[in-house]
Amino acid sequence: MRICILGYNLSSLTLAKALVNQNIYVDIITSKKINRPHNTRTIGISKSNVKFFNENIINIEKIIWPINKIEIYSDNLKNEKLLNFENYNALFSIVRNHKLYENLEKNLSKNKYFKKLCMKKENLLQKYSLVINTDYNNPITKKYFSKKIEKKYNSFAFTTIIRHKKISNKTAFQIFTKKGPLAFLPISENETSIVYSLDYSLNKHENIQELIKKYNFKYEIIKIGKIQRFDLKSLILRSYGQKNILAFGDLLHRIHPLAGQGFNMTVRDIIILTKIINQKINLGLVLDKSIISIFEKKIKHKNYIFSKGVDLINQLFYIERNINNSLFTKLIQSLGKKNFLNKIFIELADEGLI
């Protein structure tokens, strides 16, 4: 059995590795120009997804940095904590995009079930029974997957890595500043990833390095690395598949980085998709377009609810940071102290709705 994956990115490599581990032949179709991950970008992987990665894809223990505490602050409360989440067995882990990408790429290059190809004119719809598309710029995407629910945040996310004096660095913290959310995400004892989201109207006049220094209350910064910028928007496709092509990864859904759940949604999709494929194989059935409808039925409504939930959180804190008094902020703080709500938030962040 052979499956085609369009695109050469973190989502496609992760899916390919999960499939070849089940002895399924995978052809990844790439364009001539491959956009490799920036060194400033990191992703959070939930505790349950780290376990799935280690057991079903590739062991990533050597390249991840576990986080056992998250502290949330607001400009409206000065240095007082707004919310607090804690688990000594790790809430989630941070990994550099390019390190995970390189580990997957290296491992796949040695696998007999995997091929990396560059095609332009071949009719993929006839050559393969099932095509999985993760390539946003592929002509197939423009032809079949243009209908989507999209929201532009009119914001840029700025990312960088700060190098600082060595500390016990297991606590992530996020500050809802008046200009936008600023996250400090530890990746080692002396390095921390930064993600700062700013409105278009503000970023032209702001010095990002100075803002990082202003809101940093924890690190003795030695160096702030190169700052990179990307546009922020959320989207979810109205239809997961066309003909024998399944949309996947960032092409299928993209959410605000506020909650660090973008790649986790893709990993959860991989969990569901590989289960469906396993069931087909066990029954001796062909891996074809029937998989698309089963996958969409199982996961579409959950992905929609989850992405809208993240968007709601973003809207909630947008309102919070634009109110000039602390009453609304205090209400959020009091809700966060409810143990049952705190537990629900941790479980949703870990396992989503699957």
Buried (B, 14 or more C-beta within 10 A) or exposed (E): BBBBBBBBBBBBBBBBBBBBBBEBBBBBBBBEEEEEBBBBBBBBBBBBBBEBBEEBBBEBEEBBBBBBBBBBBBBBBEEEEBBBBEBEEBBBBBBBBBBBBBBBBEBBEEBEBBBBEEBEEEEBBEEBBBBBBBBBEBEBBEEBBEEBEEBEBEBBBBBBBBBBEEBEBBBBBBBBBEBBBBBBBBBBBBBBBBBBBBBEEBBEEBEBBEBBEEBBEBBEBEEBBEBBBEEBBBBBBEEBBBEBBBBBBBBBBBBBBBBBBBBBBBBBBBBBBBEBBEEBBEEEEEBEBBBBEBBBEBBBEBBBEBBBBBBEBBEEBBEBBEEEEBEBBBEBBEEBEEEEEBEEBBEBBBBBBB
